[in-house]
Amino acid sequence: MLLSSSYLVTKYDDPPNPVELLRLVDGDPDLLKRNLLAHLAQAHTRNEGTISERFRYLNEGILLFLIGVVVFVIGVVFV
């Protein structure tokens, strides 16, 4: 169950519109840098919780799977 939840489709924050970036390239470079960095910081902040939660489920699922394999092997060997 935990492993399957890590493969669910999740919507992340979208990157900036390429058309808008190309329009800004001819303008002030400082404005372009500020807008791009602001959007990247916003995307990182918004996506950080989703990504870390997904990896937490993946790590817990793998750990439980390995514990299950070890218990199964011990049960087969000692029975």
Backbone hydrogen bonds in HBPLUS format (Angstrom, degrees):
<---DONOR---> <-ACCEPTOR-->    atom                        ^
c    i                          cat <-CA-CA->   ^        H-A-AA   ^      H-
h    n   atom  resd res      DA  || num        DHA   H-A  angle D-A-AA Bond
n    s   type  num  typ     dist DA aas  dist angle  dist       angle   num
A0005-SER N   A0001-MET O   3.11 MM   4  6.33 148.1  2.22 144.2 152.1     1
A0006-SER N   A0003-LEU O   3.19 MM   3  5.32 139.5  2.36  98.3 109.4     2
A0007-TYR N   A0004-SER O   3.17 MM   3  5.40 154.1  2.24 104.6 112.3     3
A0021-LEU N   A0017-ASN O   3.08 MM   4  6.44 155.3  2.15 151.1 158.6     4
A0022-LEU N   A0018-PRO O   2.91 MM   4  6.13 159.9  1.95 149.8 154.5     5
A0023-ARG N   A0019-VAL O   3.03 MM   4  6.25 147.2  2.14 141.9 151.0     6
A0024-LEU N   A0020-GLU O   3.01 MM   4  6.27 144.8  2.14 142.5 151.8     7
A0024-LEU N   A0021-LEU O   3.10 MM   3  5.04 119.7  2.48  92.3 107.3     8
A0025-VAL N   A0021-LEU O   2.99 MM   4  6.21 126.7  2.29 142.3 156.6     9
A0027-GLY N   A0024-LEU O   2.97 MM   3  5.09 144.6  2.10 101.8 113.0    10
A0032-LEU N   A0028-ASP O   3.16 MM   4  6.50 157.4  2.21 151.9 158.2    11
A0033-LYS N   A0029-PRO O   2.93 MM   4  6.18 163.1  1.96 150.8 155.0    12
A0034-ARG N   A0030-ASP O   2.94 MM   4  6.10 161.9  1.97 146.3 151.5    13
A0035-ASN N   A0031-LEU O   2.94 MM   4  6.10 167.4  1.95 151.6 154.9    14
A0036-LEU N   A0032-LEU O   2.93 MM   4  6.03 164.6  1.95 151.9 156.7    15
A0037-LEU N   A0033-LYS O   2.89 MM   4  5.97 166.1  1.91 150.8 155.1    16
A0038-ALA N   A0034-ARG O   2.90 MM   4  5.96 153.5  1.97 144.7 152.7    17
A0039-HIS N   A0035-ASN O   3.01 MM   4  6.18 156.7  2.07 144.5 150.4    18
A0040-LEU N   A0036-LEU O   2.95 MM   4  6.18 161.0  1.99 150.0 155.5    19
A0041-ALA N   A0037-LEU O   2.94 MM   4  6.05 157.8  1.99 146.0 151.9    20
A0042-GLN N   A0038-ALA O   3.01 MM   4  6.19 155.9  2.07 143.3 150.0    21
A0043-ALA N   A0039-HIS O   2.86 MM   4  6.08 160.6  1.90 151.9 157.1    22
A0044-HIS N   A0040-LEU O   2.92 MM   4  6.05 158.2  1.97 145.9 152.0    23
A0045-THR N   A0041-ALA O   3.01 MM   4  6.15 162.7  2.04 147.2 151.8    24
A0046-ARG N   A0042-GLN O   2.96 MM   4  6.11 160.3  2.00 149.0 154.5    25
A0047-ASN N   A0043-ALA O   2.89 MM   4  5.91 156.6  1.95 149.0 155.0    26
A0048-GLU N   A0044-HIS O   2.98 MM   4  5.70 135.5  2.19 143.6 151.9    27
A0051-ILE N   A0047-ASN O   3.02 MM   4  6.17 168.5  2.04 161.7 164.7    28
A0052-SER N   A0048-GLU O   3.00 MM   4  6.10 166.2  2.02 150.4 154.7    29
A0053-GLU N   A0049-GLY O   3.00 MM   4  6.04 153.1  2.08 142.2 149.6    30
A0054-ARG N   A0050-THR O   3.05 MM   4  6.20 155.9  2.11 144.3 150.8    31
A0055-PHE N   A0051-ILE O   3.04 MM   4  6.31 160.5  2.08 151.7 156.3    32
A0056-ARG N   A0052-SER O   2.97 MM   4  6.11 141.8  2.12 138.6 149.1    33
A0057-TYR N   A0053-GLU O   3.13 MM   4  6.43 161.7  2.16 151.7 154.2    34
A0058-LEU N   A0054-ARG O   3.08 MM   4  6.32 155.8  2.14 144.4 151.7    35
A0059-ASN N   A0055-PHE O   2.90 MM   4  6.03 163.2  1.93 146.6 150.6    36
A0060-GLU N   A0056-ARG O   2.94 MM   4  6.14 164.1  1.97 152.3 156.8    37
A0061-GLY N   A0057-TYR O   2.89 MM   4  5.96 157.0  1.95 145.9 152.6    38
A0062-ILE N   A0058-LEU O   2.99 MM   4  6.17 159.9  2.03 150.3 155.2    39
A0063-LEU N   A0059-ASN O   3.00 MM   4  6.14 159.8  2.04 146.9 152.7    40
A0064-LEU N   A0060-GLU O   2.96 MM   4  6.15 164.3  1.98 149.9 153.9    41
A0065-PHE N   A0061-GLY O   2.92 MM   4  6.06 151.1  2.00 143.4 151.9    42
A0066-LEU N   A0062-ILE O   2.94 MM   4  6.18 161.1  1.97 150.7 155.0    43
A0067-ILE N   A0063-LEU O   2.97 MM   4  6.23 157.8  2.02 149.7 156.0    44
A0068-GLY N   A0064-LEU O   2.93 MM   4  6.10 153.9  2.00 142.8 150.1    45
A0069-VAL N   A0065-PHE O   2.93 MM   4  6.26 151.9  2.01 149.3 156.9    46
A0070-VAL N   A0066-LEU O   2.98 MM   4  6.21 161.6  2.01 150.3 154.8    47
A0071-VAL N   A0067-ILE O   2.95 MM   4  6.15 164.3  1.97 151.6 155.8    48
A0072-PHE N   A0068-GLY O   2.91 MM   4  6.04 155.2  1.97 144.2 151.5    49
A0073-VAL N   A0069-VAL O   2.90 MM   4  6.10 163.9  1.92 152.5 156.3    50
A0074-ILE N   A0070-VAL O   2.94 MM   4  6.10 163.9  1.97 152.4 157.0    51
A0075-GLY N   A0071-VAL O   2.89 MM   4  6.03 154.3  1.96 143.4 151.1    52
A0076-VAL N   A0072-PHE O   2.91 MM   4  6.19 151.0  1.99 149.5 157.1    53
A0077-VAL N   A0073-VAL O   2.91 MM   4  6.05 162.6  1.94 152.7 157.5    54
A0078-PHE N   A0074-ILE O   3.02 MM   4  6.00 165.4  2.04 150.1 153.7    55
